[in-house]
């Protein structure tokens, strides 16, 4: 692992442009973490880059990176398992080539300035376990191609401008989900009854949308939300390459807190600020 956080001159040189940055990464292996750097004008559409087949994990979060994600990022980083570009100022669209990163297991593009639709090519990422796109201005419907990402455990799409119905295929295909956050979008319609198949779900946040109808009586099936002594002993293995700690925004007593903890300790359902009607389902009282 390479962590660049102390050499000011080196940080400035490699981050003058994406071309210099990727040229630097070409000589790196396995994992690279770059902190506290400013990389403006991330890429020009006409620029192309050589492949970086040795790079497995790339962390560039919490910097001042701007510009667009390279259109051929899927070809440049074909063997990447973790890509974290969160908390920057990256703009433009998510490139279609990201669907070529077939071994990608965790992708975090949250809190940037990305816009447009979630590319349908993301449905090619069959190994993906964590997808975090919150805090952008992504629009249109959640692509149905994501139903092919059957390994997903964490899906965080909140704080965007996504529209359309809450997809029924989420409950049918993404049965390994532990975290589903869709808050602060423009989703409409009812909660589909197929959500009852999400037995492993521990966080379900669909607050601040335009969902309507009655709240379905499906929550008895959310067995992972019923905390037991046995469950408290469950942990992810931090040493596994697929492990990726995700920070989840949870509303608690009207105050936002940044919750970073083992998911085995988190249980939350937030359906506030929608247009639901009717009675509170009995299953919500049995946790």
LOPA-530468 format. One record per residue (C-alpha): residue in three letters; residue number from 0; x, y, z. Coordinates in steps of 0.001 Angstrom, whole numbers, plus 524288, in hexadecimal, padded with zeros to 5 digits. Layout:
BEGIN
@code: ALA | pos: NUM | xx: X | yy: Y | zz: Z $
...
//
This chain:
BEGIN
@code: UNK | pos: 0 | xx: 80000 | yy: 80000 | zz: 80000 $
@code: UNK | pos: 1 | xx: 804CA | yy: 80DA4 | zz: 7FC9B $
@code: UNK | pos: 2 | xx: 7FFC9 | yy: 81937 | zz: 8046D $
@code: UNK | pos: 3 | xx: 80359 | yy: 826A5 | zz: 7FF39 $
@code: UNK | pos: 4 | xx: 80027 | yy: 8308C | zz: 809BD $
@code: UNK | pos: 5 | xx: 80CDD | yy: 836F9 | zz: 80E08 $
@code: UNK | pos: 6 | xx: 814B6 | yy: 83AF1 | zz: 80208 $
@code: UNK | pos: 7 | xx: 80EF2 | yy: 84801 | zz: 7FDB7 $
@code: UNK | pos: 8 | xx: 81778 | yy: 84925 | zz: 7F196 $
@code: UNK | pos: 9 | xx: 81422 | yy: 83B67 | zz: 7ED01 $
@code: UNK | pos: 10 | xx: 805A8 | yy: 83DA2 | zz: 7EF34 $
@code: UNK | pos: 11 | xx: 805F8 | yy: 84A20 | zz: 7E75B $
@code: UNK | pos: 12 | xx: 80D62 | yy: 84411 | zz: 7DC12 $
@code: UNK | pos: 13 | xx: 8053A | yy: 837CB | zz: 7DA55 $
@code: UNK | pos: 14 | xx: 7F864 | yy: 83F1E | zz: 7DBA1 $
@code: UNK | pos: 15 | xx: 7FA7C | yy: 849EC | zz: 7D1C3 $
@code: UNK | pos: 16 | xx: 7F2BB | yy: 841A9 | zz: 7C846 $
@code: UNK | pos: 17 | xx: 7ECBD | yy: 83435 | zz: 7C72C $
@code: UNK | pos: 18 | xx: 7F715 | yy: 830EC | zz: 7BD12 $
@code: UNK | pos: 19 | xx: 801FF | yy: 832DB | zz: 7C6ED $
@code: UNK | pos: 20 | xx: 7FA3D | yy: 82BE8 | zz: 7D173 $
@code: UNK | pos: 21 | xx: 7F7D2 | yy: 81FC9 | zz: 7C93B $
@code: UNK | pos: 22 | xx: 805DF | yy: 82026 | zz: 7C4A1 $
@code: UNK | pos: 23 | xx: 809EF | yy: 81F88 | zz: 7D2D4 $
@code: UNK | pos: 24 | xx: 80063 | yy: 814A1 | zz: 7D5E3 $
@code: UNK | pos: 25 | xx: 8060C | yy: 80C8D | zz: 7CACB $
@code: UNK | pos: 26 | xx: 811EE | yy: 809F9 | zz: 7D349 $
@code: UNK | pos: 27 | xx: 809ED | yy: 80636 | zz: 7DF3A $
@code: UNK | pos: 28 | xx: 804E6 | yy: 7F8E8 | zz: 7E332 $
@code: UNK | pos: 29 | xx: 7F93A | yy: 7F3E7 | zz: 7EAC5 $
@code: UNK | pos: 30 | xx: 7F3BB | yy: 7FF25 | zz: 7F2EF $
@code: UNK | pos: 31 | xx: 7F55F | yy: 80DD9 | zz: 7F217 $
@code: UNK | pos: 32 | xx: 7EFD9 | yy: 817CC | zz: 7FB9B $
@code: UNK | pos: 33 | xx: 7F17C | yy: 82638 | zz: 7F8AC $
@code: UNK | pos: 34 | xx: 7ECFC | yy: 8302A | zz: 802A1 $
@code: UNK | pos: 35 | xx: 7EC96 | yy: 83EE6 | zz: 80385 $
@code: UNK | pos: 36 | xx: 7EF6A | yy: 84246 | zz: 7F577 $
@code: UNK | pos: 37 | xx: 7E999 | yy: 84B6E | zz: 7EB71 $
@code: UNK | pos: 38 | xx: 7E802 | yy: 845E0 | zz: 7DDCD $
@code: UNK | pos: 39 | xx: 7E0E0 | yy: 84F57 | zz: 7D4F2 $
@code: UNK | pos: 40 | xx: 7DB8B | yy: 84C68 | zz: 7C768 $
@code: UNK | pos: 41 | xx: 7DBD2 | yy: 83DCA | zz: 7C972 $
@code: UNK | pos: 42 | xx: 7DB97 | yy: 83A37 | zz: 7BB19 $
@code: UNK | pos: 43 | xx: 7D96D | yy: 83F46 | zz: 7AD76 $
@code: UNK | pos: 44 | xx: 7D089 | yy: 8370E | zz: 7A4F1 $
@code: UNK | pos: 45 | xx: 7DB02 | yy: 835D0 | zz: 79A89 $
@code: UNK | pos: 46 | xx: 7E52F | yy: 82FFC | zz: 7A3A0 $
@code: UNK | pos: 47 | xx: 7E7AC | yy: 82159 | zz: 7A42D $
@code: UNK | pos: 48 | xx: 7EF99 | yy: 81995 | zz: 7ADFA $
@code: UNK | pos: 49 | xx: 7F6F4 | yy: 80CCA | zz: 7AED8 $
@code: UNK | pos: 50 | xx: 7F1A0 | yy: 80176 | zz: 7B6B9 $
@code: UNK | pos: 51 | xx: 7F55A | yy: 80013 | zz: 7C508 $
@code: UNK | pos: 52 | xx: 7F36F | yy: 7F15B | zz: 7C697 $
@code: UNK | pos: 53 | xx: 7FAA9 | yy: 7F043 | zz: 7D395 $
@code: UNK | pos: 54 | xx: 7F242 | yy: 7F9DA | zz: 7DB0A $
@code: UNK | pos: 55 | xx: 7E839 | yy: 7F32C | zz: 7E3B9 $
@code: UNK | pos: 56 | xx: 7E341 | yy: 7FDE7 | zz: 7ECD0 $
@code: UNK | pos: 57 | xx: 7E2F9 | yy: 80CA5 | zz: 7EAB6 $
@code: UNK | pos: 58 | xx: 7DEDA | yy: 81654 | zz: 7F53C $
@code: UNK | pos: 59 | xx: 7DE1B | yy: 824AF | zz: 7F14D $
@code: UNK | pos: 60 | xx: 7D36D | yy: 82935 | zz: 7FA85 $
@code: UNK | pos: 61 | xx: 7D2FB | yy: 8361C | zz: 801E1 $
@code: UNK | pos: 62 | xx: 7DB36 | yy: 83E02 | zz: 7F880 $
@code: UNK | pos: 63 | xx: 7D87D | yy: 84971 | zz: 7EF74 $
@code: UNK | pos: 64 | xx: 7D7EF | yy: 841A1 | zz: 7E2E3 $
@code: UNK | pos: 65 | xx: 7CFAD | yy: 847C4 | zz: 7D833 $
@code: UNK | pos: 66 | xx: 7CC83 | yy: 8453B | zz: 7C9F1 $
@code: UNK | pos: 67 | xx: 7C6C4 | yy: 838C3 | zz: 7C42F $
@code: UNK | pos: 68 | xx: 7C975 | yy: 82A65 | zz: 7C663 $
@code: UNK | pos: 69 | xx: 7D16E | yy: 82541 | zz: 7BAC0 $
@code: UNK | pos: 70 | xx: 7C866 | yy: 81F73 | zz: 7B083 $
@code: UNK | pos: 71 | xx: 7D11E | yy: 8137B | zz: 7AF42 $
@code: UNK | pos: 72 | xx: 7D2F9 | yy: 8112B | zz: 7BDD7 $
@code: UNK | pos: 73 | xx: 7CDF2 | yy: 8034D | zz: 7BC48 $
@code: UNK | pos: 74 | xx: 7D8F1 | yy: 80041 | zz: 7B2DA $
@code: UNK | pos: 75 | xx: 7E362 | yy: 8079D | zz: 7BA97 $
@code: UNK | pos: 76 | xx: 7E061 | yy: 800C0 | zz: 7C77F $
@code: UNK | pos: 77 | xx: 7DB89 | yy: 7F339 | zz: 7C35F $
@code: UNK | pos: 78 | xx: 7DF64 | yy: 7EBF8 | zz: 7CFC5 $
@code: UNK | pos: 79 | xx: 7DB08 | yy: 7F5B0 | zz: 7DA06 $
@code: UNK | pos: 80 | xx: 7D322 | yy: 7EFEB | zz: 7E539 $
@code: UNK | pos: 81 | xx: 7D0EC | yy: 7FC90 | zz: 7ECDE $
@code: UNK | pos: 82 | xx: 7CF86 | yy: 80A5B | zz: 7E763 $
@code: UNK | pos: 83 | xx: 7CCCC | yy: 81591 | zz: 7F0B9 $
@code: UNK | pos: 84 | xx: 7CB87 | yy: 82338 | zz: 7EADA $
@code: UNK | pos: 85 | xx: 7C22D | yy: 8285C | zz: 7F51E $
@code: UNK | pos: 86 | xx: 7C1EA | yy: 8361A | zz: 7FAAB $
@code: UNK | pos: 87 | xx: 7C7D9 | yy: 83D5C | zz: 7EF43 $
@code: UNK | pos: 88 | xx: 7C2AB | yy: 846B9 | zz: 7E4E5 $
@code: UNK | pos: 89 | xx: 7C229 | yy: 83D38 | zz: 7D985 $
@code: UNK | pos: 90 | xx: 7B7F5 | yy: 8410B | zz: 7CF6A $
@code: UNK | pos: 91 | xx: 7B218 | yy: 83BCB | zz: 7C2D8 $
@code: UNK | pos: 92 | xx: 7AC6A | yy: 82E56 | zz: 7C05C $
@code: UNK | pos: 93 | xx: 7B025 | yy: 82104 | zz: 7C5A3 $
@code: UNK | pos: 94 | xx: 7B6D1 | yy: 81ADD | zz: 7B9BD $
@code: UNK | pos: 95 | xx: 7B124 | yy: 80E95 | zz: 7B3B1 $
@code: UNK | pos: 96 | xx: 7BE82 | yy: 80823 | zz: 7B3CD $
@code: UNK | pos: 97 | xx: 7BD6F | yy: 8068F | zz: 7C27F $
@code: UNK | pos: 98 | xx: 7B58C | yy: 7FA69 | zz: 7BF44 $
@code: UNK | pos: 99 | xx: 7C20E | yy: 7F42E | zz: 7BA12 $
@code: UNK | pos: 100 | xx: 7C826 | yy: 7F3B6 | zz: 7C79F $
@code: UNK | pos: 101 | xx: 7C393 | yy: 7E5BB | zz: 7C95A $
@code: UNK | pos: 102 | xx: 7CAA9 | yy: 7E305 | zz: 7D62F $
@code: UNK | pos: 103 | xx: 7C5EC | yy: 7EF70 | zz: 7DCDF $
@code: UNK | pos: 104 | xx: 7C03B | yy: 7EC79 | zz: 7EA42 $
@code: UNK | pos: 105 | xx: 7BEB5 | yy: 7FA11 | zz: 7F02C $
@code: UNK | pos: 106 | xx: 7BC10 | yy: 806F5 | zz: 7E939 $
@code: UNK | pos: 107 | xx: 7BA4B | yy: 813C6 | zz: 7F086 $
@code: UNK | pos: 108 | xx: 7B7C0 | yy: 82005 | zz: 7E86D $
@code: UNK | pos: 109 | xx: 7AFF3 | yy: 826E9 | zz: 7F2F1 $
@code: UNK | pos: 110 | xx: 7AFB9 | yy: 83576 | zz: 7F5B5 $
@code: UNK | pos: 111 | xx: 7B454 | yy: 83A5B | zz: 7E8A4 $
@code: UNK | pos: 112 | xx: 7AD9E | yy: 84201 | zz: 7DDC6 $
@code: UNK | pos: 113 | xx: 7AA3A | yy: 836B6 | zz: 7D4DC $
@code: UNK | pos: 114 | xx: 79DF0 | yy: 837CA | zz: 7CCA8 $
@code: UNK | pos: 115 | xx: 795F4 | yy: 83045 | zz: 7C2BF $
@code: UNK | pos: 116 | xx: 79135 | yy: 82239 | zz: 7C3AF $
@code: UNK | pos: 117 | xx: 797A1 | yy: 816E7 | zz: 7CA99 $
@code: UNK | pos: 118 | xx: 79D92 | yy: 80F94 | zz: 7BF07 $
@code: UNK | pos: 119 | xx: 79704 | yy: 802C3 | zz: 7BB9D $
@code: UNK | pos: 120 | xx: 7A493 | yy: 7FCE9 | zz: 7B9D0 $
@code: UNK | pos: 121 | xx: 7A5B6 | yy: 7FC18 | zz: 7C89C $
@code: UNK | pos: 122 | xx: 79D61 | yy: 7EFF8 | zz: 7C769 $
@code: UNK | pos: 123 | xx: 7A99B | yy: 7E91D | zz: 7C266 $
@code: UNK | pos: 124 | xx: 7B030 | yy: 7EA5B | zz: 7CFB3 $
@code: UNK | pos: 125 | xx: 7AC63 | yy: 7DCEF | zz: 7D4AC $
@code: UNK | pos: 126 | xx: 7B637 | yy: 7DD3D | zz: 7DFE1 $
@code: UNK | pos: 127 | xx: 7B1D1 | yy: 7EA3F | zz: 7E56E $
@code: UNK | pos: 128 | xx: 7AE97 | yy: 7E9E6 | zz: 7F3DA $
@code: UNK | pos: 129 | xx: 7AE76 | yy: 7F872 | zz: 7F711 $
@code: UNK | pos: 130 | xx: 7A935 | yy: 8035D | zz: 7EE63 $
@code: UNK | pos: 131 | xx: 7A895 | yy: 8110E | zz: 7F423 $
@code: UNK | pos: 132 | xx: 7A43C | yy: 81C3A | zz: 7EB3E $
@code: UNK | pos: 133 | xx: 79D7D | yy: 82533 | zz: 7F4F3 $
@code: UNK | pos: 134 | xx: 79EE0 | yy: 833EE | zz: 7F50C $
@code: UNK | pos: 135 | xx: 79F61 | yy: 836AB | zz: 7E677 $
@code: UNK | pos: 136 | xx: 79510 | yy: 83B5A | zz: 7DCC1 $
@code: UNK | pos: 137 | xx: 792CB | yy: 82E5E | zz: 7D5F6 $
@code: UNK | pos: 138 | xx: 785B8 | yy: 82DD3 | zz: 7CF0D $
@code: UNK | pos: 139 | xx: 77C1B | yy: 824FF | zz: 7C7DC $
@code: UNK | pos: 140 | xx: 777EA | yy: 81798 | zz: 7CCB7 $
@code: UNK | pos: 141 | xx: 78020 | yy: 80DAC | zz: 7D3FC $
@code: UNK | pos: 142 | xx: 784B2 | yy: 804F0 | zz: 7C8C4 $
@code: UNK | pos: 143 | xx: 77EDF | yy: 7F74C | zz: 7C8C6 $
@code: UNK | pos: 144 | xx: 78C25 | yy: 7F1F1 | zz: 7C4B1 $
@code: UNK | pos: 145 | xx: 7905E | yy: 7F326 | zz: 7D2E8 $
@code: UNK | pos: 146 | xx: 7882B | yy: 7E70F | zz: 7D5AC $
@code: UNK | pos: 147 | xx: 793A1 | yy: 7DF6C | zz: 7D00C $
@code: UNK | pos: 148 | xx: 79C41 | yy: 7E403 | zz: 7DB56 $
@code: UNK | pos: 149 | xx: 79746 | yy: 7D924 | zz: 7E401 $
@code: UNK | pos: 150 | xx: 7A2DE | yy: 7D9F6 | zz: 7ED66 $
@code: UNK | pos: 151 | xx: 79F3E | yy: 7E7B5 | zz: 7F1CD $
@code: UNK | pos: 152 | xx: 79EC1 | yy: 7E960 | zz: 80084 $
@code: UNK | pos: 153 | xx: 79F43 | yy: 7F83E | zz: 80120 $
@code: UNK | pos: 154 | xx: 797BF | yy: 800D9 | zz: 7F781 $
@code: UNK | pos: 155 | xx: 797C7 | yy: 80F56 | zz: 7FAE4 $
@code: UNK | pos: 156 | xx: 7918B | yy: 81853 | zz: 7F0BE $
@code: UNK | pos: 157 | xx: 78C42 | yy: 822FB | zz: 7F99C $
@code: UNK | pos: 158 | xx: 78CBF | yy: 831B5 | zz: 7F7A6 $
@code: UNK | pos: 159 | xx: 78B5B | yy: 8319E | zz: 7E8EC $
@code: UNK | pos: 160 | xx: 78044 | yy: 8348B | zz: 7DF71 $
@code: UNK | pos: 161 | xx: 77C81 | yy: 826AA | zz: 7DBF8 $
@code: UNK | pos: 162 | xx: 76E6A | yy: 82501 | zz: 7D7A1 $
@code: UNK | pos: 163 | xx: 76499 | yy: 81A68 | zz: 7D450 $
@code: UNK | pos: 164 | xx: 75F56 | yy: 80F78 | zz: 7DCC6 $
@code: UNK | pos: 165 | xx: 766BF | yy: 8086C | zz: 7E754 $
@code: UNK | pos: 166 | xx: 76AAB | yy: 7FC8E | zz: 7DF0F $
@code: UNK | pos: 167 | xx: 7644E | yy: 7EF94 | zz: 7E25F $
@code: UNK | pos: 168 | xx: 7704F | yy: 7E857 | zz: 7DD68 $
@code: UNK | pos: 169 | xx: 77831 | yy: 7ED19 | zz: 7E91B $
@code: UNK | pos: 170 | xx: 770F9 | yy: 7E381 | zz: 7F1CD $
@code: UNK | pos: 171 | xx: 77114 | yy: 7D8E7 | zz: 7E77A $
@code: UNK | pos: 172 | xx: 77F6D | yy: 7D958 | zz: 7E37D $
@code: UNK | pos: 173 | xx: 7878C | yy: 7E067 | zz: 7EDD3 $
@code: UNK | pos: 174 | xx: 78474 | yy: 7D723 | zz: 7F8E6 $
@code: UNK | pos: 175 | xx: 791CD | yy: 7D8E5 | zz: 7FF5C $
@code: UNK | pos: 176 | xx: 78F72 | yy: 7E74F | zz: 80236 $
@code: UNK | pos: 177 | xx: 79295 | yy: 7EBBC | zz: 80FF7 $
@code: UNK | pos: 178 | xx: 791CF | yy: 7FA57 | zz: 80D6D $
@code: UNK | pos: 179 | xx: 78848 | yy: 800E3 | zz: 80410 $
@code: UNK | pos: 180 | xx: 78848 | yy: 80FC0 | zz: 80461 $
@code: UNK | pos: 181 | xx: 78013 | yy: 81721 | zz: 7FA6D $
@code: UNK | pos: 182 | xx: 77D03 | yy: 8233C | zz: 8027D $
@code: UNK | pos: 183 | xx: 77B3A | yy: 830EB | zz: 7FCE4 $
@code: UNK | pos: 184 | xx: 777D2 | yy: 82D64 | zz: 7EEEC $
@code: UNK | pos: 185 | xx: 76B5B | yy: 82EA4 | zz: 7E6D5 $
@code: UNK | pos: 186 | xx: 76692 | yy: 820A7 | zz: 7E795 $
@code: UNK | pos: 187 | xx: 757ED | yy: 81E82 | zz: 7E65A $
@code: UNK | pos: 188 | xx: 74DFF | yy: 813A8 | zz: 7E828 $
@code: UNK | pos: 189 | xx: 74C93 | yy: 8094B | zz: 7F291 $
@code: UNK | pos: 190 | xx: 75696 | yy: 800F0 | zz: 7F985 $
@code: UNK | pos: 191 | xx: 75639 | yy: 7F41F | zz: 7F1DF $
@code: UNK | pos: 192 | xx: 752A0 | yy: 7E7F0 | zz: 7F987 $
@code: UNK | pos: 193 | xx: 75E5A | yy: 7E111 | zz: 7F381 $
@code: UNK | pos: 194 | xx: 76690 | yy: 7E87C | zz: 7FD78 $
@code: UNK | pos: 195 | xx: 76251 | yy: 7DE16 | zz: 8071E $
@code: UNK | pos: 196 | xx: 76CDF | yy: 7D53C | zz: 80164 $
@code: UNK | pos: 197 | xx: 777DD | yy: 7DDB3 | zz: 806D3 $
@code: UNK | pos: 198 | xx: 77A33 | yy: 7D526 | zz: 812B4 $
@code: UNK | pos: 199 | xx: 787E2 | yy: 7DA95 | zz: 81510 $
@code: UNK | pos: 200 | xx: 783E5 | yy: 7E8E3 | zz: 814BB $
@code: UNK | pos: 201 | xx: 78846 | yy: 7F0DB | zz: 82076 $
@code: UNK | pos: 202 | xx: 786DE | yy: 7FEC0 | zz: 81B5C $
@code: UNK | pos: 203 | xx: 77B69 | yy: 802ED | zz: 812C9 $
@code: UNK | pos: 204 | xx: 77B1F | yy: 81196 | zz: 8107A $
@code: UNK | pos: 205 | xx: 77163 | yy: 816E0 | zz: 80691 $
@code: UNK | pos: 206 | xx: 76E72 | yy: 823B1 | zz: 80D79 $
@code: UNK | pos: 207 | xx: 76BE4 | yy: 8307E | zz: 8066B $
@code: UNK | pos: 208 | xx: 7662B | yy: 82B1F | zz: 7F9D9 $
@code: UNK | pos: 209 | xx: 7586F | yy: 82B59 | zz: 7F419 $
@code: UNK | pos: 210 | xx: 754AC | yy: 81D6A | zz: 7F79F $
@code: UNK | pos: 211 | xx: 7463B | yy: 81B3D | zz: 7FA13 $
@code: UNK | pos: 212 | xx: 73BC4 | yy: 8113B | zz: 7FD49 $
@code: UNK | pos: 213 | xx: 73B81 | yy: 808EB | zz: 8097B $
@code: UNK | pos: 214 | xx: 747DB | yy: 803D6 | zz: 80FD5 $
@code: UNK | pos: 215 | xx: 747CE | yy: 7F535 | zz: 80CC2 $
@code: UNK | pos: 216 | xx: 74811 | yy: 7EB71 | zz: 817D8 $
@code: UNK | pos: 217 | xx: 75510 | yy: 7E582 | zz: 813B9 $
@code: UNK | pos: 218 | xx: 75E2C | yy: 7E8B4 | zz: 81EDA $
@code: UNK | pos: 219 | xx: 75CA6 | yy: 7DBD7 | zz: 82613 $
@code: UNK | pos: 220 | xx: 7657E | yy: 7D610 | zz: 81BAB $
@code: UNK | pos: 221 | xx: 7707F | yy: 7DFAC | zz: 81EB0 $
@code: UNK | pos: 222 | xx: 77629 | yy: 7D5E6 | zz: 8283D $
@code: UNK | pos: 223 | xx: 783B3 | yy: 7DC21 | zz: 82846 $
@code: UNK | pos: 224 | xx: 77DC3 | yy: 7E7E6 | zz: 82F2C $
@code: UNK | pos: 225 | xx: 77A18 | yy: 7DF8A | zz: 83AD3 $
@code: UNK | pos: 226 | xx: 78661 | yy: 7E114 | zz: 84307 $
@code: UNK | pos: 227 | xx: 78A4E | yy: 7D50D | zz: 84AA7 $
@code: UNK | pos: 228 | xx: 7961D | yy: 7D153 | zz: 852C5 $
@code: UNK | pos: 229 | xx: 79AC1 | yy: 7C890 | zz: 847D0 $
@code: UNK | pos: 230 | xx: 799D5 | yy: 7D3BF | zz: 83E2A $
@code: UNK | pos: 231 | xx: 7A1F9 | yy: 7DCB3 | zz: 846CB $
@code: UNK | pos: 232 | xx: 7AD7B | yy: 7D378 | zz: 84526 $
@code: UNK | pos: 233 | xx: 7AD19 | yy: 7D469 | zz: 83659 $
@code: UNK | pos: 234 | xx: 7B7B0 | yy: 7DC52 | zz: 82FA0 $
@code: UNK | pos: 235 | xx: 7BD13 | yy: 7DE59 | zz: 82220 $
@code: UNK | pos: 236 | xx: 7CB20 | yy: 7DA0D | zz: 820C3 $
@code: UNK | pos: 237 | xx: 7D2D8 | yy: 7E6AD | zz: 81F29 $
@code: UNK | pos: 238 | xx: 7DDFF | yy: 7DF58 | zz: 818A0 $
@code: UNK | pos: 239 | xx: 7D5E3 | yy: 7DA9E | zz: 80D24 $
@code: UNK | pos: 240 | xx: 7D7F3 | yy: 7E28D | zz: 800D3 $
@code: UNK | pos: 241 | xx: 7C949 | yy: 7E3AD | zz: 7FEA7 $
@code: UNK | pos: 242 | xx: 7C739 | yy: 7EA4B | zz: 80BC9 $
@code: UNK | pos: 243 | xx: 7C432 | yy: 7F8A0 | zz: 80A4E $
@code: UNK | pos: 244 | xx: 7BF7E | yy: 800D1 | zz: 815AB $
@code: UNK | pos: 245 | xx: 7B4A4 | yy: 809CA | zz: 8115B $
@code: UNK | pos: 246 | xx: 7B026 | yy: 815E1 | zz: 81887 $
@code: UNK | pos: 247 | xx: 7A162 | yy: 8167D | zz: 81919 $
@code: UNK | pos: 248 | xx: 7997A | yy: 822A4 | zz: 81BCA $
@code: UNK | pos: 249 | xx: 78EA0 | yy: 81F67 | zz: 82534 $
@code: UNK | pos: 250 | xx: 78475 | yy: 828C2 | zz: 82A65 $
@code: UNK | pos: 251 | xx: 782F2 | yy: 82769 | zz: 8390F $
@code: UNK | pos: 252 | xx: 779BA | yy: 83046 | zz: 8409F $
@code: UNK | pos: 253 | xx: 77A0B | yy: 83A8D | zz: 835C1 $
@code: UNK | pos: 254 | xx: 788D0 | yy: 83C20 | zz: 83639 $
@code: UNK | pos: 255 | xx: 791E5 | yy: 836BF | zz: 82BC6 $
@code: UNK | pos: 256 | xx: 79D43 | yy: 82EC8 | zz: 83085 $
@code: UNK | pos: 257 | xx: 7A7F9 | yy: 8281F | zz: 828F5 $
@code: UNK | pos: 258 | xx: 7A765 | yy: 819F2 | zz: 82D38 $
@code: UNK | pos: 259 | xx: 7B380 | yy: 811BB | zz: 82AAF $
@code: UNK | pos: 260 | xx: 7B26F | yy: 804D9 | zz: 831AD $
@code: UNK | pos: 261 | xx: 7B11C | yy: 7F661 | zz: 82F47 $
@code: UNK | pos: 262 | xx: 7A48F | yy: 7F436 | zz: 827D2 $
@code: UNK | pos: 263 | xx: 7A120 | yy: 7E960 | zz: 83145 $
@code: UNK | pos: 264 | xx: 79E1B | yy: 7F3EC | zz: 83B4B $
@code: UNK | pos: 265 | xx: 79578 | yy: 7FC33 | zz: 83288 $
@code: UNK | pos: 266 | xx: 786E7 | yy: 7FA8C | zz: 83064 $
@code: UNK | pos: 267 | xx: 77EFE | yy: 80596 | zz: 82A8D $
@code: UNK | pos: 268 | xx: 77288 | yy: 807EA | zz: 822C3 $
@code: UNK | pos: 269 | xx: 76FF8 | yy: 815ED | zz: 81E74 $
@code: UNK | pos: 270 | xx: 76409 | yy: 818BA | zz: 8160E $
@code: UNK | pos: 271 | xx: 761C9 | yy: 8269E | zz: 81ABC $
@code: UNK | pos: 272 | xx: 75DCF | yy: 83209 | zz: 8121A $
@code: UNK | pos: 273 | xx: 75657 | yy: 82A67 | zz: 807DA $
@code: UNK | pos: 274 | xx: 747DA | yy: 829CB | zz: 8048C $
@code: UNK | pos: 275 | xx: 743E9 | yy: 81D1C | zz: 80B3B $
@code: UNK | pos: 276 | xx: 73627 | yy: 81B29 | zz: 81050 $
@code: UNK | pos: 277 | xx: 72E94 | yy: 81103 | zz: 81803 $
@code: UNK | pos: 278 | xx: 732A2 | yy: 809A1 | zz: 8242C $
@code: UNK | pos: 279 | xx: 7400F | yy: 80690 | zz: 82978 $
@code: UNK | pos: 280 | xx: 74271 | yy: 7F826 | zz: 82635 $
@code: UNK | pos: 281 | xx: 7426A | yy: 7EEED | zz: 831C8 $
@code: UNK | pos: 282 | xx: 74F6B | yy: 7E8FF | zz: 82D9D $
@code: UNK | pos: 283 | xx: 75655 | yy: 7F5BB | zz: 8311C $
@code: UNK | pos: 284 | xx: 75333 | yy: 7F34B | zz: 83F75 $
@code: UNK | pos: 285 | xx: 759CE | yy: 7E5F4 | zz: 8400A $
@code: UNK | pos: 286 | xx: 7682D | yy: 7E98C | zz: 83FD5 $
//
